[in-house]
Amino acid sequence: MTFLSIKLTLDEIIDKMLNTVDYSKEQIFEISENSREEYESLKQELKDIREKVAAVIDKSEKTDMHARFARNRLAQVSRHFKSFSNEEVKKAYEQANELQVELAILQQEEKQLRERRDQVERRLIQLEGTIDRAETLVSQVSVVYNFLAGDLKEVGEMVEDAKEKQQFGLKIIEVQEEERKRVAREIHDGPAQMLANVLLRSELVERVRNEKGMDAAVEEIRDLRVLIRSSLAEVRRIIYDLRPMALDDLGLIPTLNKYLKNVEEHTGLNIRFTHMGRDLRLSPNLEVGLFRLVQEAVQNAYKHADPHEVQVKVELKPTRVVIVIKDDGKGFDTAKTSKEKSFGLMGMRERINALKGELTIDSALNKGTVVMIQVPAEGAKT
């Protein structure tokens, strides 16, 4: 297979993936918009129903009062039947009967309005969950699309050897699919399950109120808040793993500090982070690239080196950024590491080339590993 045919094949795969992700994003967005339209419509309907319920209750109370007067009048007429004319007796009976029928109709109307109100309120809760999930998924799919359209599109230019390019492209697709499965599992086992539980328990609140009273219902709502907070935290963690939004807002140093603390908490690995130099803001592409390099180096150390401690040192200079990631793990023989096993390192080298920097890896068996990253700090500012 020629270099050109390999390039065309990989480009076609990437284009298909982009089209699929873009179409999925449009479908999710359409679901979100349809749900939002239905939500607004039902919200207005709920407002109208509540006004109607209030009006019917008011009218029922007035009709009930008139019906009682009419029944009292009819009772009076019945007791003193001979004192009233046939016309007066007939009028008293008809008036009492009409008011009683009108009251029954109003009570039935109030019941139907209350049932519809409860249905609308439950549907609004479901739609709120659907809208929130759709917005989260749109955000996550956007991250995936940007990755495919950015980093993955550069693969064709970064890899010049045809065979290496083919293996590299297939490996990327494999890793991408594994990442999708992982994210899908996390969403299914975490937020999706929590939200399903929230939905079920939210439908029980009214039943709890009717059966056990308002205090029990309030306690149930407090439990729901805890579940919702847990679900929100889990969603934020998943989004953060895909791309930390703090990178755009706070910059490289605070984001790395937060990320390394999260890794330390989730893995139990001892990580020492040191920042030297001024707290400069770099160009967005450079900050993303450096973050990914540190992320890859730390993950490689945790997965393959079995270290007790990892040290990450970042020095920001006006013209240059120097990052050192050092672990005391089992190390490896760089000369004997196969391409398949060094996929992470190969990706790091390709990324460092795109940043026009230098990557140095010093490792030996049972002596740990030192990764040094040096890149020009173009566009740095305080």
Protein Blocks (a to p, Z undefined) as FASTA:
>chain_A
ZZklmmmmmmmmmmmmmmmmmmmmmmmmmmmmmmmmmmmmmmmmmmmmmmmmmmmmmmmm
mmmmmmmmmmmmmmmmmmmmmlpcfklmmmmmmmmmmmmmmmmmmmmmmmmmmmmmmmmm
mmmmmmmmmmmmmmmmmmmmmmmmmmmmmmmmmmmmmpmbfklmmmmmmmmmmmmmmmmm
mmmmmmmmmmmmmmmmmmmmmmmmmmmmmmnojklmmmmmmmmmmmmmmmmmmmmmmmmm
mocfklmmnommlmmmmmmmmmmmmnopacddddedjdddddfklmmmmmmmmmmmmmmm
mmmnopabdcddddddfkbccdddddfbebpafklmcfklmmmmmmmmmmmmmnopacdd
dddehkapadddddddehiaZZ
